[in-house]
């Protein structure tokens, strides 16, 4: 059996996300791991199961995973829209690998930073993961500390040094750039620009001398 775990806390794309999962070529049970701001009328309309609200993303996701009667888990988020063959390709790869990650992540709205982050294939985004429930339990991810409301699966997965198999057939559209990428860019761009300034002056000087 296959379960799509959708974590939501009031995202405006919830209906589009659930519709994309409902219209998969390979059918799966849809479980919404709800938060305090979830639109329950939409969630109950499209999902098979709607979990009681949780205060944190990680806790909501883990609770839904533990309650899923499925070996193949497709980890999703409500701000993401999935290709109609997404589940099919994920399950195909999970027959050979414990953890799989979507290799084709597309931004819903284009920007330079969004496209740069979409190419960061080493980041195990939760909304792009698929894994076996037995492997999830084997590595003890359900025992991790998710007391921080923003803590999610990428932290324990990174700590364990797990590199999910990349399946480029798995395609999704999501809201990029993430807050993490924006913060990272904000802290590094000024220093990069400062470091490039002497180089820029040197290039200009060389070009001027060539004239």
C-alpha positions in Angstrom: 0.0 0.0 0.0 1.1 3.6 -0.7 0.4 6.7 1.4 0.9 10.3 0.5 1.5 12.4 3.7 0.6 16.0 3.1 1.6 18.5 5.8 -0.5 21.7 5.9 -0.9 24.7 8.1 -3.1 27.0 6.0 -1.4 27.0 2.7 -3.5 28.5 -0.1 -2.3 25.8 -2.5 -3.8 22.9 -0.4 -6.6 22.2 -2.9 -4.3 22.2 -5.9 -1.8 19.9 -4.1 -4.5 17.4 -3.1 -6.0 17.4 -6.6 -2.6 16.6 -8.1 -2.2 13.7 -5.7 -5.8 12.5 -6.2 -5.2 12.4 -10.0 -2.1 10.2 -9.9 -1.6 7.4 -12.5 -0.8 5.1 -9.6 -3.4 5.6 -6.8 -2.4 6.2 -3.2 -4.1 6.9 0.1 -3.9 10.7 0.9 -3.3 11.6 4.6 -3.3 15.2 5.6 -1.2 16.0 8.6 -3.0 19.1 9.7 -1.9 22.2 11.6 -3.9 24.9 13.5 -4.6 26.8 10.3 -5.6 24.0 8.0 -8.7 24.5 5.9 -10.5 21.3 7.1 -13.3 21.6 4.5 -10.8 21.3 1.7 -8.7 18.6 3.5 -11.7 16.4 4.2 -13.1 16.8 0.6 -10.0 15.4 -1.1 -8.0 13.4 1.6 -8.7 9.9 2.8 -7.6 10.7 6.3 -7.2 14.0 8.1 -5.1 13.8 11.2 -5.9 16.0 14.3 -3.9 19.3 14.3 -0.3 19.4 15.6 1.7 22.4 16.6 4.8 21.5 14.7 5.6 20.4 11.1 7.9 17.5 12.1 5.5 16.2 14.8 2.6 16.4 12.4 4.5 14.5 9.6 5.9 11.8 11.9 2.5 11.2 13.6 0.9 10.7 10.2 3.6 8.4 9.0 3.3 6.2 12.1 -0.5 6.0 11.6 -0.2 5.2 7.9 -0.9 1.6 7.0 1.6 1.6 4.1 5.1 0.5 3.4 5.7 3.2 0.7 5.5 6.7 2.1 5.4 9.8 -0.2 6.3 12.8 1.9 4.5 15.9 0.6 3.7 19.5 1.5 0.6 21.6 0.7 2.5 24.3 -1.1 3.6 21.8 -3.8 2.0 20.5 -6.9 2.9 17.0 -8.1 3.2 15.6 -11.6 0.6 12.9 -12.4 3.2 10.1 -12.6 5.0 11.3 -9.4 3.8 8.4 -7.2 4.4 5.8 -9.9 8.0 6.8 -10.3 8.6 7.1 -6.6 7.3 3.6 -5.9 9.3 2.2 -8.9 12.5 3.6 -7.3 11.6 2.5 -3.8 11.6 -1.1 -4.9 15.4 -0.7 -5.2 16.2 2.1 -2.7 15.3 3.0 0.9 15.1 6.7 0.3 14.3 8.5 -2.9 14.2 12.2 -3.8 12.6 14.0 -6.7 15.3 15.2 -9.1 13.0 17.6 -11.0 12.1 20.4 -8.7 10.5 23.4 -10.4 9.7 26.8 -8.8 6.1 27.9 -9.0 7.2 31.5 -9.6 10.5 32.2 -11.4 13.4 34.1 -9.9 17.1 33.7 -10.2 17.4 32.6 -6.6 14.5 30.2 -7.0 16.1 28.5 -10.0 19.5 28.3 -8.2 17.8 26.6 -5.2 15.9 24.2 -7.5 19.3 22.9 -8.6 20.4 22.2 -5.1 19.9 18.4 -5.4 21.8 17.6 -2.2 19.2 19.1 0.0 16.7 16.4 1.2 13.5 18.6 1.0 10.7 16.9 2.8 8.2 17.7 0.1 10.3 15.8 -2.4 11.1 12.7 -0.4 9.8 9.1 -0.6 10.9 6.3 1.6 10.0 2.9 3.0 8.2 3.1 6.4 10.4 0.2 7.6 13.5 2.2 6.8 12.1 5.3 8.5 11.6 3.2 11.7 14.9 1.4 11.4 16.9 4.7 11.4 14.8 6.0 14.4 13.5 9.2 12.7 10.3 8.9 14.7 12.3 9.2 17.9 14.0 12.5 17.0 13.3 15.8 18.8 10.7 17.8 16.8 10.1 20.3 19.6 11.0 23.2 17.3 7.8 23.9 15.3 9.8 24.4 12.1 11.9 21.2 12.6 11.3 18.6 9.9 12.8 15.4 8.4 15.7 17.1 6.6 17.5 17.6 10.0 17.6 13.9 11.2 18.2 12.7 7.6 21.2 15.0 7.2 22.5 14.0 10.6 22.4 10.3 9.6 24.3 11.1 6.5 21.6 9.6 4.2 21.8 10.7 0.6 18.5 9.8 -1.1 18.5 8.3 -4.6 17.7 11.0 -7.2 14.9 10.1 -9.6 14.7 12.8 -12.3 11.4 11.4 -13.5 9.8 12.6 -10.3 8.7 16.2 -11.1 7.0 18.7 -8.9 6.4 22.5 -8.7 6.9 24.2 -5.3 7.2 27.6 -3.7 10.8 28.7 -4.1 13.0 30.2 -2.9 12.6 28.8 0.6 13.1 31.0 3.7 16.4 29.2 4.3 17.7 30.0 0.8 16.7 33.7 1.2 18.4 33.9 4.6 21.5 32.2 3.2 21.7 34.4 0.2 21.1 37.5 2.3 24.1 36.7 4.5 26.5 35.8 1.7 25.7 38.1 -1.2 27.1 41.2 0.5 30.4 39.4 1.3 30.5 38.0 -2.3 29.9 41.5 -3.8 32.6 42.9 -1.5 35.0 40.2 -2.6 34.2 40.8 -6.3 34.7 44.6 -6.2 38.5 44.6 -6.5 38.3 42.1 -9.3 35.8 44.3 -11.1 38.0 47.4 -10.8 40.9 45.3 -12.1 39.0 44.2 -15.1 37.8 47.7 -15.9 41.4 49.0 -15.6 42.7 46.3 -18.0 40.0 47.0 -20.5 40.7 50.7 -20.3 44.4 50.1 -21.0 43.5 48.0 -24.0 41.8 50.9 -25.5 
